[in-house]
């Protein structure tokens, strides 16, 4: 803990860490497909002085993760 945190208290700033989306090409090399990491969305309160982290609760839209099916490339063949 920083000297300033002991003196004045922590300066909490909300931070969100979400899984990264990687874009890969198909075998043809012309179409991009998203690949979403399997990490959970993390909501944290981070002290800007000493970098101490404390978890915050889940938020309302955490289940709205991007998926391959939601991007339109669900793997279904079009007729």
C-alpha positions as CSV (number, residue, x, y, z in Angstrom):
1,X,0.0,0.0,0.0
2,X,1.2,3.5,-0.9
3,X,2.0,6.1,1.7
4,X,-0.7,8.3,0.2
5,X,-3.2,5.5,0.4
6,X,-2.6,5.1,4.2
7,X,-2.8,8.9,4.6
8,X,-5.8,9.8,2.3
9,X,-7.4,6.5,1.5
10,X,-7.6,4.6,-1.8
11,X,-8.6,6.3,-5.1
12,X,-10.9,3.6,-6.6
13,X,-11.5,3.7,-10.3
14,X,-13.8,1.1,-12.0
15,X,-12.2,-1.1,-14.6
16,X,-13.6,-3.8,-16.8
17,X,-11.5,-6.6,-18.3
18,X,-13.2,-8.5,-21.1
19,X,-12.0,-11.4,-23.3
20,X,-10.2,-10.4,-26.4
21,X,-11.6,-11.1,-29.8
22,X,-9.1,-12.5,-32.4
23,X,-9.8,-12.3,-36.1
24,X,-8.6,-15.2,-38.2
25,X,-9.0,-15.8,-41.9
26,X,-10.6,-18.8,-43.4
27,X,-8.6,-21.3,-45.6
28,X,-9.3,-19.1,-48.6
29,X,-7.8,-16.1,-46.8
30,X,-10.6,-13.8,-47.7
31,X,-13.2,-14.0,-44.9
32,X,-12.5,-13.0,-41.3
33,X,-13.9,-15.1,-38.5
34,X,-14.0,-14.0,-34.8
35,X,-12.5,-16.2,-32.2
36,X,-13.5,-15.2,-28.6
37,X,-11.4,-16.3,-25.6
38,X,-13.1,-18.3,-22.9
39,X,-12.2,-15.8,-20.1
40,X,-15.0,-14.4,-18.0
41,X,-15.7,-10.6,-18.0
42,X,-14.1,-9.1,-14.9
43,X,-15.3,-5.9,-13.1
44,X,-12.8,-4.5,-10.7
45,X,-12.2,-1.5,-8.6
46,X,-8.5,-0.5,-9.0
47,X,-6.7,2.0,-6.8
48,X,-4.8,4.4,-9.1
49,X,-2.2,5.1,-6.4
50,X,-1.1,1.6,-5.3
51,X,-2.7,-0.6,-8.0
52,X,-4.6,-2.6,-5.4
53,X,-7.6,-4.5,-7.0
54,X,-10.9,-5.6,-5.5
55,X,-13.5,-7.5,-7.4
56,X,-16.9,-5.8,-8.1
57,X,-20.1,-7.7,-8.8
58,X,-21.3,-8.9,-12.2
59,X,-23.1,-6.3,-14.3
60,X,-26.3,-6.4,-16.3
61,X,-25.0,-7.1,-19.8
62,X,-22.3,-9.6,-19.0
63,X,-24.1,-12.5,-20.8
64,X,-24.0,-10.5,-24.1
65,X,-20.7,-11.9,-25.1
66,X,-19.8,-12.0,-28.8
67,X,-19.9,-15.4,-30.3
68,X,-19.3,-16.9,-33.7
69,X,-23.0,-17.6,-34.2
70,X,-23.9,-14.0,-33.3
71,X,-21.5,-12.6,-35.9
72,X,-23.4,-14.2,-38.8
73,X,-20.7,-16.8,-39.5
74,X,-22.4,-19.6,-37.5
75,X,-21.1,-22.3,-39.8
76,X,-24.4,-22.9,-41.6
77,X,-24.3,-23.2,-45.3
78,X,-26.4,-20.7,-47.2
79,X,-28.6,-21.9,-50.1
